[in-house]
Amino acid sequence: MAVISSHVLNGTDGTHAPGIPVVLKNLASGEILFDSSTDEGGRLCEQVDIAGYDPATEYELCFRVGIFWQGRAWEHTPIAREIVFRILMPANSARYHIPLIISPNSCACWTSVPEE
């Protein structure tokens, strides 16, 4: 099993970003591989069975950050509703870590080298 993990931080105050819905979809088939959300610590860790897939398969990892910003007092409504990554997972037993720092009008991310 592959593992998709993330840690999402609120860049406005340095706190964790809980409750952000996260969806992973196989772009070739349209199959939803998981529909989850970040925990109270802003973390996500999901196992994904991709053993039968072509290593060149593309996936879409979508963080629905608009929900996180709803109800928070900002001068302007943030216009970014989703942060979407198109990724490959060539090793079916690797851990793919994609952390994010989000703010109402920007984000920063990086990825780790897959660990098998």
C-alpha positions in Angstrom: 0.0 0.0 0.0 1.1 3.5 -0.8 0.6 6.2 1.9 -0.4 9.8 1.2 0.3 12.1 4.1 0.2 15.8 4.8 0.4 18.4 7.5 -1.5 21.6 6.8 -0.7 24.8 8.8 -2.5 28.1 9.0 0.1 30.6 7.8 -1.8 33.5 9.3 -1.1 32.5 12.9 1.0 29.3 12.8 -1.7 27.0 14.1 -2.8 23.7 12.6 -5.5 23.6 10.0 -8.1 20.9 11.0 -11.1 19.8 9.1 -9.9 20.5 5.6 -11.6 18.0 3.2 -9.0 16.1 1.1 -9.9 13.9 -1.9 -7.6 11.7 -4.0 -8.8 10.7 -7.5 -7.3 8.5 -10.2 -7.5 10.8 -13.2 -7.5 7.8 -15.7 -10.5 6.1 -14.3 -12.2 8.9 -12.3 -12.1 6.6 -9.2 -12.1 8.3 -5.8 -9.4 6.6 -3.8 -10.2 8.4 -0.6 -12.3 11.3 0.6 -11.0 12.3 4.0 -10.1 15.4 6.0 -7.3 16.7 8.1 -7.4 15.8 11.8 -7.4 18.2 14.8 -3.6 18.6 14.3 -4.0 19.5 10.6 -2.6 16.1 9.6 -3.7 13.6 7.0 -2.5 10.0 6.6 -4.3 7.6 4.2 -3.3 4.3 2.8 -4.0 3.8 -0.9 -4.0 0.4 -2.8 -2.4 1.2 -6.1 -0.7 -2.1 -6.7 -2.6 -2.8 -9.9 -2.2 0.6 -11.5 0.3 1.7 -14.1 3.2 3.6 -12.5 2.5 6.5 -15.0 -1.1 6.9 -13.7 -1.8 10.5 -12.7 -3.7 11.4 -9.6 -5.4 14.5 -8.4 -5.0 15.4 -4.7 -7.5 18.2 -3.8 -7.4 20.2 -0.6 -10.8 22.1 -0.2 -9.4 25.0 1.8 -12.4 27.3 1.2 -14.2 25.4 3.9 -11.4 26.2 6.4 -11.6 29.9 5.8 -15.4 30.1 6.1 -16.5 31.8 9.3 -13.1 33.4 10.0 -13.1 37.1 10.0 -11.1 38.5 7.0 -11.4 41.9 5.4 -12.0 40.2 2.0 -13.4 36.8 1.2 -10.6 34.4 0.1 -11.2 33.5 -3.5 -9.1 30.3 -3.5 -11.5 27.4 -2.8 -9.3 24.5 -3.6 -5.6 23.7 -3.8 -5.1 20.9 -6.4 -2.0 18.8 -7.0 -1.5 16.5 -10.0 0.8 13.8 -8.8 2.4 10.5 -9.8 2.9 7.6 -7.4 5.3 5.3 -9.3 6.1 3.1 -6.2 3.1 1.3 -4.9 4.5 0.9 -1.4 6.0 4.4 -0.9 5.0 7.2 1.4 4.2 10.4 -0.4 4.3 13.4 2.0 2.9 16.8 0.8 2.8 19.4 3.5 1.1 22.8 3.1 1.1 26.2 4.7 -2.0 28.1 3.8 -3.3 31.7 4.1 -6.4 33.3 2.7 -4.6 34.4 -0.5 -1.6 32.2 -0.8 -0.1 28.8 -0.1 3.3 27.1 0.0 3.9 23.4 -0.4 6.7 21.0 -0.9 7.0 17.2 -1.3 9.3 14.7 0.2 11.2 12.1 -1.7 9.1 9.0 -1.6 10.3 6.6 1.1 9.7 2.9 0.4 
